[in-house]
Amino acid sequence: MKTLIKILSIFILAFCLFSCSEDLVEQAQTGILKGKVVKRGSNTPLANVKIFTNPTTQTVFSGTDGSFEIAAMPVGNYSVKAELSGYITSFQSVNMQNQNQTVTVVFEMDDDESLNSPPTTPQLLSPIDNAVNQPLSVELTWSATDPDTADVLKYSLTIKNNLDTNVIQVNDLTANHYTLSNLKFGVSYFWQVSVSDGIHQPVLSLISKFTTNTVPANRYHYVQKQNGNFVIISSDDAGNHFQFTDSSYNSWRPRKNNNAGLIAFLRTEGGSTHIYTANPDGSNPFKVTTVPVAGFNNFEMDFAWSTNGKEIIYSNFNKLYRINKDGSGLTLVYTTPDGSLISECDWSYDGSKIALKTNDYNGYNTKVYVIDITGNVLKTVLSGSLGASGGLNFSVDGQLLLFTRDISGYQDGSGNYRQLDSHIFIYNLSTDALYDISAESEKAMGTNDLDPRFSPNNAQVIFMNTSNDNISQRNVMVVNLSSSMTDLTRSALFSNGEMPDYE
């Protein structure tokens, strides 16, 4: 009996123990931890980030989208760690309170800058330090490297000069070169480059210096059309040139005076045309006139310097004025007796006479004549001819006068002032002899010779030749003269140019 009782006791005890164990299993509660790992600032997902907890549960790794999950995580308080090479280890506190609870966390991880190296100091390559005689457009080049090849380098460029306080600042360059344009003659420029990898402070290069060419003594100036505006080009006889005026202005008809050390030209301002002067490098443009230059077509107008470079003569409709180069002393010189418009004028080298071209409001019914300084007519060169004319220029001795005339006699009623067969003539004021140098130099049919000027030694005539279609390219050419004014030769000087000046 005792044995039976013992067996029953053991059975009951085992049953109770089993029941208690089953209750403990049922009481073990778990939840789910979900999360995502991104790079701080850009929110770029980070993959392969190691995620583990303390107390220890599971170790998982984030996917390509930065997400991760730890399932069946027992209820309790945890410290969750995110770890990835190159980033600062990040921690999050998690309190899993209830059965089947889902807790969500986001890790924003920072670059471990302690593992990243700054870029090297930029080396300035060209122009070399203290380079001289540099052109007005210079390509600056430099080099810099970064030990961390994944880093994206950006450069900033600072340029100063010894002329004024202007500072050129160019930022966020990704290339290691930059073209610096529109520089000034004879100026020293100082440049420095800084490089940044976006992590460290920018690294500065040394300062380098270069100096541009001095102002060339160019004898040729002509006009080109750029972006709808006339611009003036300065050139030597080898074709080395620079842009004399800014293309944001409409500037034409350059006239250089060596005694004044200036180049005068016409420029549109507020719908009117005025005479400006500037230094040979194009600097310090100065508006001379208050009463504007005006006539039937402002692009057909011309003016003239006095030889000493102190005064300029120009016209406003039927009136001829003289004015000092500083804008003072405006004086009326001459008024046409018949009300015709003065379009062009030239002043002889000795200052004793002035050549005029007059016309009606359509540019026709032209007349070319010479007056003295008091307005008396000395010589009538051209009168009563049909068609357009112009291009006045005295020879150095004042005995010869250049002009052009459309020998076709064509008169364009459309307002385009088109010419069909313009020739250059030289008129001898002493003998009345007339020489057609276009014919003698075999001008091509269907073209016009326009805008003639004597060379400084009178041995050549520089001019513009173009097709009479009014839309073809215009080219500057030159004719070599001879004492007989026969069998003359012409040759091209500059392509894409008009209104030349040779001083």
C-alpha positions in Angstrom: 0.0 0.0 0.0 2.8 2.4 0.9 4.4 1.6 -2.4 1.2 2.5 -4.3 0.9 5.7 -2.3 4.5 6.6 -3.3 3.8 5.9 -6.9 0.7 8.1 -6.9 2.6 10.9 -5.1 5.4 10.8 -7.7 2.8 10.9 -10.6 0.9 13.9 -9.0 4.2 15.8 -8.5 5.3 15.2 -12.1 1.9 16.3 -13.4 2.2 19.6 -11.3 5.7 20.3 -12.5 4.7 19.7 -16.1 1.7 22.1 -15.7 3.9 24.8 -14.3 6.5 24.5 -17.1 3.7 24.8 -19.7 2.5 28.0 -18.0 6.0 29.6 -18.2 6.3 28.9 -21.9 3.0 30.4 -22.6 4.1 33.5 -20.7 7.3 34.2 -22.9 6.2 37.4 -24.9 7.9 38.7 -28.1 7.7 41.6 -30.5 9.2 42.8 -33.8 11.8 45.4 -34.4 11.8 47.0 -37.8 14.0 49.9 -39.1 15.9 51.6 -41.8 19.5 53.0 -42.0 20.3 56.1 -44.1 23.2 58.5 -44.5 22.6 61.7 -42.5 21.9 64.8 -44.7 21.2 63.0 -48.0 18.9 60.2 -46.6 20.7 57.8 -48.9 19.9 54.2 -47.9 22.9 52.3 -46.5 23.2 48.6 -47.2 25.1 45.9 -45.3 24.9 47.8 -42.0 25.3 45.3 -39.1 22.4 45.5 -36.6 22.6 43.8 -33.2 21.3 44.3 -29.7 22.3 44.3 -26.1 21.0 42.1 -24.4 21.8 39.8 -27.3 18.9 38.7 -29.6 19.8 38.4 -33.3 22.3 40.0 -35.6 21.0 41.1 -39.0 22.2 43.2 -41.9 20.3 46.0 -43.7 19.2 45.4 -47.3 19.9 47.5 -50.4 17.1 49.8 -49.4 18.6 50.2 -45.9 15.8 48.3 -44.2 16.2 45.5 -41.6 14.0 43.4 -39.2 14.5 41.4 -36.0 11.6 39.1 -35.4 10.6 37.3 -32.1 12.4 39.8 -30.0 11.5 39.2 -26.3 9.8 41.9 -24.4 12.3 44.1 -22.6 14.7 47.1 -22.9 17.5 47.0 -25.4 20.3 49.1 -26.9 20.4 48.5 -30.6 23.6 49.2 -32.5 24.2 50.0 -36.2 27.7 49.5 -37.4 29.3 50.0 -40.9 32.9 50.6 -41.9 33.5 54.3 -42.7 30.6 55.5 -40.6 30.3 56.4 -37.0 28.6 53.6 -35.0 25.0 54.6 -34.0 22.9 53.5 -31.1 19.1 53.5 -30.5 17.2 52.6 -27.3 14.3 50.3 -27.8 11.6 49.4 -25.2 9.6 46.3 -26.4 6.7 46.4 -24.0 3.9 44.1 -25.3 3.4 40.8 -27.0 3.4 41.1 -30.8 4.3 44.8 -30.6 6.1 46.3 -33.6 8.7 48.9 -32.9 10.2 51.0 -35.7 13.5 52.9 -35.6 15.6 54.9 -38.1 19.3 55.1 -37.9 20.9 58.3 -39.5 24.6 57.5 -39.8 27.4 60.1 -40.2 30.6 59.7 -42.2 33.5 58.9 -40.0 35.6 61.9 -41.0 38.4 60.6 -39.0 38.9 58.0 -41.7 38.8 60.6 -44.5 41.8 62.5 -45.7 41.7 66.1 -47.1 42.6 66.9 -50.7 46.2 67.9 -51.5 47.2 71.5 -51.9 46.3 72.6 -55.5 49.3 73.1 -57.8 48.9 76.1 -60.2 50.2 74.9 -63.6 49.6 77.6 -66.2 50.4 80.3 -66.7 53.5 79.8 -64.7 54.2 82.2 -61.9 55.3 85.6 -63.1 54.5 84.8 -66.7 54.5 88.0 -68.9 53.1 88.9 -72.4 50.0 86.9 -71.9 47.0 87.3 -74.2 43.7 88.9 -73.2 42.2 85.4 -72.9 44.1 83.0 -70.6 43.3 79.4 -69.7 44.2 78.8 -66.0 45.0 75.2 -65.2 45.8 73.5 -61.9 45.9 70.1 -60.3 44.8 68.5 -57.0 44.2 65.0 -55.8 42.3 63.3 -52.9 43.5 60.1 -51.2 39.8 59.1 -50.9 39.0 58.5 -54.6 35.3 58.5 -54.0 35.3 62.1 -52.9 34.0 64.7 -55.4 36.3 67.7 -55.5 35.1 71.2 -56.2 37.2 74.2 -56.8 36.9 77.9 -56.2 38.9 80.5 -58.2 39.8 84.0 -57.0 41.4 86.6 -59.3 42.6 90.1 -58.4 44.6 92.7 -60.3 46.9 95.6 -59.8 44.7 98.1 -61.6 41.6 98.3 -59.5 39.8 96.6 -56.6 37.7 94.3 -58.8 37.7 90.7 -57.7 36.6 87.8 -59.9 35.2 84.9 -58.0 34.3 81.6 -59.6 32.8 78.9 -57.4 31.8 75.2 -57.7 34.1 74.3 -60.5 34.4 70.6 -61.1 37.1 70.8 -63.9 40.7 71.8 -63.1 40.8 74.6 -65.7 39.0 77.8 -66.4 39.3 80.3 -69.3 39.6 83.9 -68.1 38.6 86.3 -70.9 38.2 90.1 -71.5 41.4 90.9 -69.7 43.1 94.3 -70.0 46.4 95.1 -71.6 49.4 95.6 -69.4 47.8 94.5 -66.1 49.1 92.0 -63.6 46.6 89.4 -62.4 46.9 87.4 -59.2 45.0 84.1 -58.9 44.5 81.4 -56.2 42.6 78.2 -56.2 40.9 76.4 -53.2 39.7 72.8 -53.3 37.1 71.1 -51.1 35.9 67.5 -50.8 32.8 68.6 -49.0 34.1 67.1 -45.7 37.1 69.1 -44.7 37.9 72.8 -44.8 38.9 74.1 -48.2 42.6 73.8 -49.0 44.2 76.9 -50.5 46.9 77.0 -53.2 49.7 79.5 -53.3 49.1 82.8 -55.1 50.4 83.0 -58.7 50.8 86.1 -60.9 50.8 86.7 -64.7 50.9 89.9 -66.7 49.1 90.6 -70.0 50.6 92.2 -73.1 51.1 95.9 -73.3 48.7 97.8 -75.6 49.8 97.1 -79.2 50.2 100.0 -81.6 47.7 98.6 -84.0 47.2 100.7 -87.2 44.1 99.0 -88.5 40.6 99.2 -87.1 37.5 97.8 -88.7 33.9 96.8 -87.9 32.2 93.4 -87.6 28.6 92.5 -87.0 28.2 90.4 -83.8 24.8 89.4 -82.3 23.1 92.1 -84.2 25.5 94.9 -83.1 28.5 96.4 -84.8 31.8 95.9 -82.9 35.1 97.5 -83.6 38.2 95.2 -84.1 41.8 96.5 -83.6 44.5 94.7 -85.6 48.0 94.8 -86.8 49.1 94.0 -90.4 49.8 90.3 -89.4 46.2 89.8 -88.4 46.8 89.8 -84.6 43.7 91.5 -83.3 41.4 92.1 -80.3 37.9 93.3 -79.9 38.1 97.0 -79.2 34.4 97.7 -78.2 31.9 95.7 -76.1 29.4 93.7 -78.2 26.6 94.8 -75.9 26.9 98.3 -77.6 26.4 99.2 -81.3 29.7 100.9 -82.2 31.0 101.7 -85.7 33.1 104.0 -88.0 36.5 103.9 -86.0 38.8 106.9 -86.6 42.2 106.8 -84.9 44.2 109.9 -84.2 47.8 109.4 -83.1 48.3 112.9 -81.8 45.3 112.6 -79.6 46.3 109.1 -78.6 42.6 108.2 -79.0 40.2 106.3 -81.3 36.9 108.0 -82.0 33.9 106.1 -83.1 30.1 106.3 -83.4 27.9 104.6 -80.9 24.1 104.3 -80.4 22.8 105.7 -77.1 19.1 105.8 -76.3 18.1 105.9 -79.9 20.6 108.6 -80.9 24.0 108.4 -82.4 27.0 110.1 -80.6 30.7 110.3 -81.1 32.8 108.6 -78.4 36.5 108.3 -77.9 38.5 105.6 -76.1 42.1 104.7 -75.4 43.8 102.3 -77.8 43.0 99.4 -75.6 39.3 100.3 -75.6 39.3 101.6 -72.0 37.8 104.8 -70.7 35.1 105.3 -73.4 34.0 109.0 -73.3 31.0 110.6 -74.9 32.1 113.7 -76.8 28.9 115.0 -78.3 25.7 116.4 -76.8 24.1 117.3 -80.1 23.9 113.9 -81.8 25.2 112.8 -85.1 22.1 112.6 -87.4 21.2 112.2 -91.0 19.2 110.1 -93.4 21.0 106.9 -92.3 23.2 106.9 -89.2 25.3 104.0 -90.4 26.2 106.0 -93.5 27.4 108.9 -91.4 31.1 109.9 -91.0 33.1 112.5 -89.1 36.7 113.7 -89.0 39.5 114.6 -86.6 41.6 117.7 -86.9 45.2 116.6 -87.5 46.4 117.8 -84.1 43.8 115.7 -82.4 42.1 118.5 -80.5 38.9 118.8 -82.4 36.3 116.8 -84.4 33.9 117.9 -87.1 30.5 116.1 -87.6 27.1 116.8 -88.9 23.5 116.9 -87.7 21.1 116.9 -90.6 22.0 120.1 -92.6 24.5 121.5 -90.1 28.2 120.9 -89.7 29.7 121.3 -86.2 33.1 121.3 -84.7 33.7 120.3 -81.1 36.7 119.8 -78.8 37.6 116.2 -77.9 36.6 116.9 -74.3 33.1 117.8 -75.4 33.5 121.5 -75.0 33.4 124.3 -77.5 30.5 123.1 -79.8 30.5 125.5 -82.7 28.4 125.7 -85.9 30.7 125.7 -88.9 28.4 125.4 -91.9 24.8 125.1 -92.9 23.8 123.8 -96.4 22.1 126.6 -98.3 19.5 124.3 -99.9 18.6 122.3 -96.8 20.3 119.1 -98.0 21.6 116.7 -95.4 25.3 116.4 -94.7 26.2 112.7 -94.4 30.0 112.7 -94.6 32.9 115.1 -94.0 36.6 115.0 -94.0 39.1 117.6 -92.8 42.4 118.2 -94.7 45.6 117.6 -92.9 46.5 121.3 -93.0 43.1 122.2 -91.6 42.3 124.6 -94.5 39.5 122.8 -96.2 36.6 120.4 -95.6 35.1 117.9 -98.0 31.3 117.3 -97.7 28.9 114.8 -99.1 25.3 116.0 -99.1 22.1 114.2 -100.1 18.3 114.2 -99.8 16.3 112.3 -97.1 16.6 109.1 -99.2 20.3 109.3 -99.5 20.3 110.3 -103.2 20.6 113.5 -105.2 24.2 113.5 -103.9 26.8 116.2 -104.1 30.5 116.1 -103.2 32.2 119.5 -102.7 35.0 121.2 -100.8 34.6 124.3 -98.6 37.1 126.4 -96.8 37.0 126.8 -93.0 34.6 129.8 -93.3 32.1 127.9 -95.5 33.1 129.2 -99.0 32.8 126.5 -101.7 36.2 125.9 -103.3 35.5 123.0 -105.6 32.5 120.9 -106.7 33.6 117.3 -107.3 30.3 115.5 -107.9 26.9 116.8 -108.7 23.8 115.8 -110.5 24.6 112.0 -110.7 22.1 109.4 -110.0 22.8 106.7 -107.3 24.6 106.6 -104.0 28.0 108.1 -103.3 30.3 108.6 -100.3 33.6 107.5 -98.7 35.3 110.9 -98.5 39.0 111.1 -97.6 41.8 113.6 -98.3 45.3 112.6 -99.2 48.1 113.8 -96.9 48.9 116.8 -99.1 45.2 117.6 -99.6 45.5 117.5 -103.4 43.6 114.2 -103.8 40.1 113.3 -102.7 38.8 109.7 -102.4 35.1 109.1 -102.9 32.8 106.3 -104.1 29.9 106.3 -106.6 27.5 103.7 -107.7 28.0 104.0 -111.5 24.9 102.0 -112.2 22.9 105.0 -111.0 20.5 102.7 -109.1 18.2 104.3 -106.6 16.6 101.9 -104.2 13.0 102.9 -103.3 12.7 100.2 -100.5 14.8 102.1 -98.0 17.6 99.5 -98.0 20.0 101.9 -99.7 21.3 99.1 -101.9 24.1 99.8 -104.4 24.8 97.7 -107.5 28.2 98.7 -108.8 30.0 101.1 -106.5 33.5 102.2 -107.6 36.3 104.0 -105.8 37.5 107.2 -107.5 40.4 109.5 -106.8 39.9 113.1 -107.8 42.8 115.5 -108.3 41.7 118.9 -106.9 44.5 120.7 -108.8 44.0 119.2 -112.3 40.4 117.9 -112.1 41.7 114.5 -113.2 39.5 111.5 -112.1 40.8 108.0 -111.7 38.6 104.9 -111.3 40.8 102.7 -109.2 38.1 100.0 -108.9 38.1 99.5 -112.7 41.9 99.7 -112.8 42.2 97.0 -110.1 39.7 94.7 -111.8 36.8 94.8 -109.3 34.7 91.7 -109.6 31.3 92.1 -111.3 28.3 92.1 -109.0 30.3 93.6 -106.1 30.7 97.0 -104.5 33.8 98.8 -103.3 33.0 101.0 -100.3 34.5 102.9 -97.3 37.8 103.8 -98.9 40.7 105.4 -96.9 44.2 106.4 -98.0 47.1 104.7 -96.2 49.2 107.0 -94.1 51.8 107.2 -96.9 49.2 107.5 -99.7 50.7 104.4 -101.4 47.6 102.3 -100.9 43.8 102.6 -100.5 42.1 100.4 -98.0 38.4 99.6 -98.5 35.6 97.2 -98.1 34.4 94.9 -100.9 31.2 92.9 -100.9 28.5 91.4 -103.1 25.8 93.8 -104.1 23.2 91.4 -102.7 23.5 93.3 -99.4 23.7 90.1 -97.4 27.0 88.5 -98.3 30.2 88.7 -96.1 32.1 91.9 -96.2 35.9 91.9 -96.5 38.5 94.5 -96.1 40.9 94.8 -99.1 43.7 97.0 -100.2 44.8 98.5 -103.6 48.4 99.4 -104.3 48.5 102.7 -106.2 50.9 103.8 -108.8 51.8 107.2 -110.3 49.9 106.4 -113.5 46.9 105.1 -111.6 46.6 102.2 -114.1 47.0 98.4 -113.9 46.5 98.4 -110.1 46.5 95.3 -107.9 44.1 94.5 -105.1 44.4 91.9 -102.4 42.5 90.8 -99.3 43.5 92.1 -95.9 40.8 91.1 -93.4 37.8 88.8 -93.8 34.4 89.7 -92.3 35.1 93.4 -91.9 33.9 96.8 -93.1 34.4 100.5 -92.4 38.2 100.2 -92.2 40.5 102.8 -90.8 44.3 102.8 -91.4 46.3 105.3 -89.4 
